[in-house]
Amino acid sequence: MRIVRFLSSGRVHFGRRIDADSAHRIDGPVPGLFRVTDEILRIDHLLSPIVPTDILCIGLNYREHARETHAVIPDHPMLFIKSGNTLNNPNDPVFIPRLSDKIDYEGELAVVISRDAKHVHRESAGDCILGYTIANDISARDWQQDRMLGGGQYARGKSFDGFCPLGPEMVTSDEIPDPNALRLRTLLNGRVMQDESTADMIFDIPAIIESLSSTMTLRAGAVILTGTPSGVGVARNPQVFMKAGDTIAIEIESLGRLENPIRAER
């Protein structure tokens, strides 16, 4: 099932997508006990497919990305958290903040948690996955790395407003038999910047869920960003950062295309 969250006649709805312009309305909470109705609604504006209870992010989780950044491959999943103000919708602008000019893209596969889960073994990790969507873990590299800015912190550099576009839809887990066998591409103004398989993950999705749930409850509706592959702008020579007027798009096999225009902050 392909689940979308959208505006129709001024109201927010969940729906099972029919096509680009319409969806069967979903009755009940997502995640939760919901049902797909026969009512067809027009999609006036796509929203992020879910409003996450938490945005949990795994850093340095692709082997080639670790190599391009000259980082040591970690022994355990590296967790950081993006704040709720980062949530952004497909096709909505990402604004370049006034205090940074080193804004980078990170195309990522995102996992949506279906129920509260604690101490999950990898063998049963699939039981707490509602579905998958596409994320862009946008990062202000100067605030992430430069302590002179009062930054030098992952969360600070990754938690500017609108720095987590999600979408365009959530595909339920039954339609994705192996999430660690999907092609991921990131395109900046049509130029391919990242092109890798999720098979390059250091820690696969069951391992991530097992690790995170060992010390924290994964709450229903939490979204886990599973890391980005090689090709990020900061690791290029010369470096490539997004600027006003650009368009950034992320494509993941079976999940679609998440696209956002880049604009100057108002």
C-alpha positions as CSV (number, residue, x, y, z in Angstrom):
1,M,0.0,0.0,0.0
2,R,1.2,3.5,-0.8
3,I,0.1,5.9,1.9
4,V,0.0,9.7,1.5
5,R,-0.8,12.5,3.8
6,F,-2.3,15.5,2.0
7,L,-4.5,18.5,2.0
8,S,-7.9,18.3,0.4
9,S,-10.4,21.1,0.5
10,G,-8.4,22.7,3.4
11,R,-8.3,19.5,5.6
12,V,-5.5,17.1,6.3
13,H,-6.1,13.5,5.4
14,F,-4.3,10.2,5.1
15,G,-5.0,8.1,2.0
16,R,-4.1,5.2,-0.1
17,R,-2.7,6.8,-3.2
18,I,-4.6,6.1,-6.5
19,D,-2.6,8.4,-8.8
20,A,-0.9,11.8,-8.7
21,D,-4.1,13.6,-8.0
22,S,-6.3,11.3,-5.9
23,A,-6.4,8.9,-3.0
24,H,-8.8,6.7,-1.1
25,R,-9.4,8.3,2.3
26,I,-8.0,6.4,5.3
27,D,-10.1,6.3,8.4
28,G,-8.3,6.0,11.8
29,P,-4.8,6.8,13.0
30,V,-1.6,6.1,11.0
31,P,0.2,4.3,12.5
32,G,-2.6,2.4,14.4
33,L,-5.8,0.6,13.5
34,F,-6.8,2.3,10.3
35,R,-8.9,1.2,7.3
36,V,-9.1,2.3,3.7
37,T,-12.5,3.7,2.8
38,D,-14.1,3.8,-0.7
39,E,-14.2,7.6,-0.5
40,I,-12.0,9.2,-3.1
41,L,-10.4,12.6,-2.3
42,R,-8.5,15.0,-4.5
43,I,-4.9,15.7,-3.5
44,D,-4.6,19.4,-3.4
45,H,-1.1,19.4,-1.8
46,L,1.1,16.6,-0.7
47,L,2.5,16.7,2.8
48,S,5.1,14.5,4.5
49,P,3.6,11.0,4.7
50,I,3.8,11.1,8.5
51,V,4.5,13.6,11.3
52,P,7.2,11.7,13.2
53,T,7.1,11.3,16.9
54,D,10.9,11.3,16.7
55,I,13.4,11.7,13.9
56,L,16.3,9.3,14.7
57,C,19.3,9.3,12.4
58,I,22.2,7.0,11.9
59,G,25.5,8.6,11.0
60,L,28.2,7.0,8.9
61,N,26.3,3.9,7.9
62,Y,27.6,3.3,4.3
63,R,31.0,1.8,3.7
64,E,31.9,4.0,0.7
65,H,30.7,7.1,2.5
66,A,33.0,6.3,5.4
67,R,35.9,5.9,3.0
68,E,35.2,9.2,1.2
69,T,35.2,11.1,4.5
70,H,38.3,9.2,5.8
71,A,36.3,8.0,8.8
72,V,36.8,4.9,10.8
73,I,34.0,2.4,10.2
74,P,32.0,2.3,13.5
75,D,31.5,-0.8,15.6
76,H,27.9,0.2,16.5
77,P,25.2,2.4,14.9
78,M,25.9,6.1,15.5
79,L,22.8,7.9,16.6
80,F,21.9,11.6,16.4
81,I,18.5,13.3,16.4
82,K,17.0,15.9,14.2
83,S,14.4,18.2,15.9
84,G,10.8,18.4,14.8
85,N,11.1,21.8,13.2
86,T,13.2,20.2,10.4
87,L,10.2,18.3,9.0
88,N,9.4,19.4,5.4
89,N,7.0,18.3,2.6
90,P,7.8,17.0,-0.8
91,N,8.0,19.8,-3.4
92,D,8.1,22.5,-0.7
93,P,11.1,24.8,-0.6
94,V,14.2,24.2,1.5
95,F,15.4,27.6,2.6
96,I,19.1,28.4,2.8
97,P,19.6,29.9,6.3
98,R,21.1,33.3,6.7
99,L,23.9,31.9,8.9
100,S,25.3,29.2,6.6
101,D,26.4,28.8,3.0
102,K,27.5,25.2,3.3
103,I,24.2,23.4,2.9
104,D,24.6,19.8,1.8
105,Y,22.2,17.0,0.7
106,E,22.0,13.5,2.1
107,G,19.7,11.1,0.4
108,E,18.5,8.4,2.8
109,L,16.1,5.5,3.1
110,A,13.7,6.2,6.1
111,V,12.0,3.5,8.2
112,V,8.6,4.3,9.9
113,I,7.9,2.5,13.1
114,S,4.5,1.0,13.5
115,R,4.2,0.5,17.3
116,D,6.1,1.2,20.5
117,A,9.0,-1.3,20.6
118,K,11.7,-2.0,23.2
119,H,14.4,-4.7,23.3
120,V,13.6,-5.9,19.7
121,H,15.7,-8.8,18.4
122,R,16.8,-8.4,14.8
123,E,14.8,-11.5,13.8
124,S,11.6,-9.8,14.8
125,A,12.5,-6.2,13.7
126,G,10.2,-6.4,10.7
127,D,7.2,-6.8,13.1
128,C,7.5,-3.1,14.2
129,I,8.0,-1.6,10.7
130,L,5.0,0.1,9.2
131,G,6.8,1.1,6.0
132,Y,9.5,3.1,4.2
133,T,9.8,6.5,2.7
134,I,12.5,8.8,1.3
135,A,14.4,11.4,3.4
136,N,16.8,14.2,2.8
137,D,19.1,14.7,5.8
138,I,20.0,18.3,4.9
139,S,23.1,19.5,6.7
140,A,24.8,22.8,7.4
141,R,28.3,21.5,7.3
142,D,29.9,24.6,8.9
143,W,27.6,24.4,11.9
144,Q,28.1,20.6,12.0
145,Q,31.9,20.8,12.0
146,D,33.1,24.3,13.0
147,R,33.2,24.8,16.7
148,M,34.0,28.5,16.2
149,L,30.4,29.0,15.1
150,G,29.1,27.6,18.4
151,G,28.5,24.5,16.3
152,G,30.7,21.5,15.9
153,Q,27.6,19.5,16.7
154,Y,25.7,17.0,14.5
155,A,22.3,17.9,15.9
156,R,22.9,21.7,15.6
157,G,24.1,21.5,12.0
158,K,21.2,19.2,11.0
159,S,18.3,20.9,12.8
160,F,17.7,24.1,10.8
161,D,14.1,24.7,9.8
162,G,12.9,22.5,7.0
163,F,16.1,20.3,6.9
164,C,14.2,17.0,6.8
165,P,12.0,16.6,3.7
166,L,10.1,13.3,3.7
167,G,8.0,11.7,1.1
168,P,6.4,11.7,-1.3
169,E,4.6,8.7,0.1
170,M,5.1,5.8,2.6
171,V,5.2,2.3,1.1
172,T,4.1,-0.4,3.5
173,S,6.7,-3.0,4.4
174,D,4.8,-5.9,2.7
175,E,5.7,-4.2,-0.7
176,I,9.4,-4.0,0.1
177,P,10.7,-7.5,0.7
178,D,14.4,-6.4,1.1
179,P,15.0,-2.8,2.0
180,N,18.7,-3.5,1.9
181,A,18.6,-4.1,-1.8
182,L,17.3,-0.8,-3.2
183,R,19.0,1.6,-5.5
184,L,19.3,5.2,-4.2
185,R,20.2,8.2,-6.3
186,T,20.5,11.9,-5.4
187,L,20.3,14.5,-8.2
188,L,21.3,18.1,-7.9
189,N,19.8,20.1,-10.8
190,G,19.6,16.8,-12.7
191,R,23.3,15.9,-12.1
192,V,23.7,12.5,-10.3
193,M,25.6,13.1,-7.1
194,Q,24.8,9.8,-5.2
195,D,24.2,6.5,-6.8
196,E,24.4,3.5,-4.5
197,S,22.6,0.4,-3.2
198,T,21.3,0.3,0.3
199,A,23.2,-3.0,0.4
200,D,26.3,-0.9,1.2
201,M,24.9,-0.2,4.7
202,I,27.3,-1.1,7.4
203,F,24.4,-1.9,9.7
204,D,21.3,-3.2,8.0
205,I,17.8,-2.2,9.2
206,P,17.2,-5.1,11.6
207,A,20.6,-4.3,13.2
208,I,19.7,-0.6,13.6
209,I,16.3,-1.4,15.2
210,E,17.9,-4.0,17.5
211,S,20.6,-1.5,18.6
212,L,18.3,1.5,19.1
213,S,15.6,-0.4,20.9
214,S,18.1,-1.8,23.4
215,T,18.4,1.5,25.1
216,M,15.2,3.4,24.1
217,T,11.6,2.8,23.3
218,L,11.1,3.2,19.5
219,R,7.7,5.1,19.6
220,A,5.0,4.4,17.1
221,G,5.4,7.0,14.3
222,A,9.1,7.4,14.9
223,V,11.1,7.7,11.7
224,I,14.6,6.3,11.4
225,L,17.0,7.8,8.8
226,T,19.3,5.0,8.0
227,G,22.4,6.9,6.7
228,T,23.6,8.3,3.4
229,P,25.8,6.8,0.7
230,S,28.9,8.3,-0.8
231,G,28.8,11.3,-3.0
232,V,27.9,14.1,-0.5
233,G,28.9,17.6,-1.5
234,V,31.3,18.2,1.4
235,A,33.5,15.2,0.4
236,R,33.9,16.3,-3.2
237,N,36.8,18.1,-4.7
238,P,35.9,20.9,-5.2
239,Q,33.1,20.8,-2.6
240,V,29.5,21.2,-3.8
241,F,26.9,23.0,-1.7
242,M,23.3,23.8,-2.5
243,K,22.3,27.3,-3.3
244,A,19.2,29.3,-4.0
245,G,17.7,28.3,-7.3
246,D,18.8,24.7,-7.2
247,T,16.6,21.7,-7.2
248,I,17.5,18.6,-5.2
249,A,15.8,15.2,-5.9
250,I,16.2,11.8,-4.3
251,E,15.1,8.6,-6.0
252,I,14.8,5.3,-4.3
253,E,13.8,2.2,-6.1
254,S,10.2,1.2,-5.4
255,L,9.7,4.3,-3.2
256,G,9.5,7.1,-5.8
257,R,11.1,10.5,-6.0
258,L,11.4,13.2,-3.4
259,E,12.1,16.6,-4.9
260,N,12.5,20.1,-3.3
261,P,13.5,23.5,-4.7
262,I,16.2,25.5,-2.8
263,R,15.4,29.1,-1.9
264,A,17.0,31.9,0.0
265,E,15.7,32.4,3.5
266,R,13.1,35.1,3.7
